[in-house]
Amino acid sequence: MDRLLFGDNQFFGVNHMSEEKARAQAMRFQSIDNVMSVLDSAYDAGVTTFMCTTHDRIAEVTSRMRQQPERYADQVFFPCMPYAHKYANAMAEVGMVSAVRQFLPDGGLFDAALRGGKSLAKKDIEGVTTLLIDAEMRMFEGLRTPVIFLQNVVVDLLLGLGFNEAFRIFSDHVRTKYGAEPGFITMNLPRLLDALDEVGIDNPIVCANINKIGFRMSGGVDAYVDAMQNRKFRAIAMSVYASGAIRPEEAIEWVAGLPNLESIVFGASSRTNIESTVQLVEQYWGSTACAS
């Protein structure tokens, strides 16, 4: 993994500190041209890994990049799934059966439908899970996806339910079907590491809020720092700026000094902010390219 990854919250009106700013961004990025302009700025600044949800708009991004393979020769995607609102909205609009048909993979449609039907009939969680992963991955066909993430909305729900075996199911399918490494996003890093250890997932890739003031860090800063010092995993830090509560220089200097940090993921909506983050990472951590 590269040290600096580009996220997509800004494209979908997600801002944890300002609803007004979130609305303005949502309006601006209704235009796919505006989305591509920002992604081009990140790419040209050397941030060529896009860590993104499986929102329908991302399918427009991947389609455009497929059309210009020379322009985006170094582009990498880290899909994060599921995008829960997509399923909820589809079921509300067209009903459950039509929604399932909408999200089935193109390849092996009949087989996938049968597998899903049998899985539902037998309450076979593994079959349902792998079917949905395949559906989510359809938009990335032909593109580089070396790491595939399970979103925190599902990860933390599974943690709460104690259904840790689901992490193994996800991990095995991602490795076998896509030749990718599994990643996990969480709001409770210490607890997730315990769960992954329990099901035998060694040296996992885990993305969590990691910042100096403990913003959205369940368990607190000390528990996270202790985990990074003493646990075997590859950490990706998100929300390093705590949605603007920490000065950029202070935020990057602090997080870059942590042990066991693999990458930082950040979102930005302008070329200036992207280039500023790149410069800070280079200043306090070295090259933004892969550390290994």
Order of alpha helices (4+ residues) and beta strands (2+ residues): beta-alpha-alpha-beta-alpha-beta-alpha-alpha-alpha-alpha-beta-alpha-alpha-beta-alpha-beta-alpha-beta-alpha-beta-alpha
